[in-house]
Amino acid sequence: MAHLGSTLTATYAHPKPVPTNFLPAISSMASSYKDRFPHYNLIHSPSLPWRPSTYYRVASNSPTLAPYCTRSQRVAESTMLPFVSNRTTLFTRYTPDDWYRSNLTNFQESSMSRHNSERLRVDTSRLIQDKYQQIRKTQADSTQNLGERVNDIGFWKSEITHEMDEMIGETNALTDVKKRLERALTETEAPLQVARECLFHREKRMGIDLVHDEVETQLLTEVDVILCCQERMKLHLDKAIAQLASDRAAQHELEKDLSDKQAAQRIDDKCHHLRNTSDGVSYFRGVERVDATISVPETWAKFTDDNILRSQSERTASAKLRDDIENLLVVTANEMWNQFNRVNLAFTNRIAETADAKNKIQIHLAKTLQEIFQTEMTIESIKKAIRDKSAFLKVAQTRLDERTRRPNIELCRDMAQLRLVNEVYEVDDTIQTLQQRLREAEDTLQSLVHTKATLEHDLAVKANSLYIDQEKCMSMRKSFPNTLRLVGFC
């Protein structure tokens, strides 16, 4: 049974067997029949590789039964001894009928052999043409498949190249944003240091001004805001570093896949352009039995598609992270600026309050000094009044003392005596009153002096607070980074 797709060839029958009652010729020995079917045992000739040499060896032998004799044979026969028939034999070997039938059989076998040979030649020629066309078609199909394979590789190469370009652009963009984030993170150190220095300077306030006021609250809030912004920046910076590593890993896979595809395309393109007349075509025995493949078209395409999908996924994550970092830079810059303005506003208000308190203290101090002066003048006037009343007292007491020396009955409690006594009491009471008032005035003076010292100390405290807030703190806070520097552009 012929295989499916193979060229049908004719079935060649063996020659018709000789009847059993036919006796072959004496010269028809086994050795004479070994080359009856020469196409079964062909020995190629050096000059004609397609023509067997068996026929030439047979033809070179002198045939046993020849219908005609050549001239050389007639000469040879003339030199031979005359044949003497043996008439004494009982019978001859063959009859004329056997002779004719033998010739006829040989003729039929010769015709059948030629007919089979002709059919074999025709079928062989058709088989050669069919196989040639089939092999050409198979080679054309293989060439077409190689061309399609080259086109497929070119398609995926273009996809990988496009994705690589997109990934390189995204990696560069993320790198730029990362550098901006690093610069912005560095810029936050100066405001943080300023806020801490302000807190340290304000610890040098004295007395009642060492208060947990709105300025200190806002400064502590500013420190917390800057530290929180730094933490978020560091977190996003770590994410950016990790994302860049992932992007470069995906890009490396794409580059490796692209390099493999370039090598495969170069090889397949070379195979696609190979022809039967190309140089370098040779035999490689057993190569068709070597299966070094590790993938099929589905897994091959899926591998590249997975690499592209992974790159696209990483690129999407990178773009989202870039947007997050951009938003973070804007948000942190706004937060720090707003808190900076709130601290400055609190400083301004506190400085105004302190300056107003200082001015009021100075006014009160001036009034206190004036009152001290007036009190001192009053004390001097009281002392003078006491000194003046002493003369009246001495005069009255002297009069009373002198009147005690009146003799006998002259010691009369008269109106003069009563009046002098009352005068002494009145002057003494007046002096006691003035002395009491002098003590009160002196106490008031001491109170005024103490108030003056308090006001002077408080004035010094307010002056120190103003110096700290206005000169030290506010002078440092004039150099706060601008928005462009806080978002990392400078």
Secondary structure, DSSP 8 states (H G I E B T S, - for coil): ---TTS-------------TT----TT--GGGSTTSSGGGS--B-SS-TTSBSHHHHHHHS--SS-SS--HHHHHHHHHS------TTSSS-S--HHHHHHHHHHHHHHHHHHHHHHHHHHHHHHHHHHHHHHHHHHHHHHHHHHHHHHHHHHHHHHHHHHHHHHHHHHHHHHHHHHHHHHHHHHHHTHHHHHHHHHHHHHHTT--GGG----HHHHHHHHHHHHHHHHHHHHHHHHHHHHHHHHHHHHHHHHHHHHHHHHHHHHHHHHHHHT--TT-TT----TTGGG-------HHHHHHHHHHHHHHHHHHHHHHHHHHHHHHHHHHHHHHHHHHHHHHHHHHHHHHHHHHHHHHHHHHHHHHHHHHHHHHHHHHHHHHHHHHHHHHHHHHHHHHHHHHHTT--GGG----HHHHHHHHHHHHHHHHHHHHHHHHHHHHHHHHHHHHHHHHHHHHHHHHHHHHIIIIIIIHHHTT----HHHHTT--
